[in-house]
Amino acid sequence: MLEDRLKEELIQIEKMGSLRQFRTISYLNDQFTINGKPMINLASNDYLGLGAREDLVEMFFKQELDQKLPTSAFGSTSSRLLTGNFEVMDQLEDLLKNTYHREAALVFNSGYHMNVGIISAIADKNTLVIADKLVHASMIDGLRLTNTRFERFRHNDIDGLERIVKRNIDSYDELIIMVESVYSMDGDVADLRELVNLKRRYFDKIILYVDEAHAAGVFGENGLGLSESVGVIQEIDILCATFGKAMAGMGGYIVTSQTIKDYLINRSRSLIFSTALPPIIYQWNKFIFQHIRSFNEERNALHMKAAKIRQLAKDRGFDMPSSSQIIPFIFGDNELALQASDYLNKEGYFCPAVRPPTVPQGTARLRLSLTASTDIANLEVAIDALSKFKKQ
Ligand SMILES: *Cc1c(COP(=O)(O)O)cnc(C)c1O
């Protein structure tokens, strides 16, 4: 019986201590609460703190919306391919492509839709995808959707990647290299410059696919991502990001060539067969993106706080792969990571332990993710105490 089998499996999941459950969060007078308890959120993707900014919401309603809400503001009622493509959607894509100085931009309903919908559309039997071992689940799902041929290379190992390239370059029409710019579990970064150099060595055969989900808004002089800080925006064939994290909106976007955009509009099933995001969300994304370069103060605050916490962790003997706002405290042992998480919880911080299989065996951890508004003065004290959970 289905019900019995599922119940049995849920019991097993719970026994392993990996049962996933929703927690209910709210903001009471600005105070983040979780299941009713006021906490400091150390698991947020709202990296610039924009999601909690009432002044921005107020400005948005004053400047961007007429007195009367436009028709269908909260529901586009159709796919963009049918009757769901409102003017603001074209405007947002124009803004994106002009800001990145690229031929074209395309918005998907989420970063997940984006990663599932791109490779599955553009790859054929003469395509090989070579993906970093740690890329996001949405990219893997995109590869599996149409049984795309793919290989994985050891995380951030460019020499290993090049060996796979050499071995396969003559057997395929094109090789698509898939990476993230900032990785979600270690907070470390890809060497985009080296990847671009590698692409140049095999110039007409390599397509670079880079997901900047954790870097868009956060890195770069104008907040366009790590590819902006490294100066390689123009070299990345499919540059992806999300509005859902630092931009406190919703939707995935890519900047790319006109041909790739046109092709995706014709063949990307997650774009074609899903109702478009509500126009008001596009309006918000556009509003935030128009201002993204102006959030330098927030970016600087975030980077300063992150550098401080990383240093503190290093001083306490933690390995520190991160060079971003995502900061892992790796305990190795599942039980120790859980104890550390419970400790922070009692101190009023929400920071769940991340364990295998989400991360590799033996690397259970706390994963702190900071925002521009995280109060780190008190956090330093709490972190000091974390070292007592380390294996001696
Ligand atoms: C969060 C994330 C996504 C998914 O984006 P959503 O907009 O949340 O669906 C895709 N890729 C990476 C690397 C992410 O971290």
The ligand as an SDF file (V2000), in Angstrom:
LIG
                    3D

 15 15  0  0  0  0  0  0  0  0999 V2000
   18.7800   29.1950   -5.3290 C   0  0  0  0  0  0  0  0  0  0  0  0
   19.4630   28.6840   -6.5350 C   0  0  0  0  0  0  0  0  0  0  0  0
   18.7450   28.3970   -7.7040 C   0  0  0  0  0  0  0  0  0  0  0  0
   17.2580   28.4380   -7.7520 C   0  0  0  0  0  0  0  0  0  0  0  0
   16.7870   29.7240   -7.8760 O   0  0  0  0  0  0  0  0  0  0  0  0
   15.2870   30.0490   -7.4330 P   0  0  0  0  0  0  0  0  0  0  0  0
   15.0230   31.3700   -8.0180 O   0  0  0  0  0  0  0  0  0  0  0  0
   15.2710   29.9960   -5.9450 O   0  0  0  0  0  0  0  0  0  0  0  0
   14.4300   28.9510   -8.0270 O   0  0  0  0  0  0  0  0  0  0  0  0
   19.4590   28.0540   -8.8360 C   0  0  0  0  0  0  0  0  0  0  0  0
   20.7970   27.9510   -8.8140 N   0  0  0  0  0  0  0  0  0  0  0  0
   21.5110   28.1800   -7.7020 C   0  0  0  0  0  0  0  0  0  0  0  0
   22.9870   28.0640   -7.7430 C   0  0  0  0  0  0  0  0  0  0  0  0
   20.8690   28.5550   -6.5270 C   0  0  0  0  0  0  0  0  0  0  0  0
   21.5700   28.7660   -5.4240 O   0  0  0  0  0  0  0  0  0  0  0  0
  1  2  1  0
  2  3  1  0
  2 14  2  0
  3  4  1  0
  3 10  2  0
  4  5  1  0
  5  6  1  0
  6  7  2  0
  6  8  1  0
  6  9  1  0
 10 11  1  0
 11 12  2  0
 12 13  1  0
 12 14  1  0
 14 15  1  0
M  END
$$$$
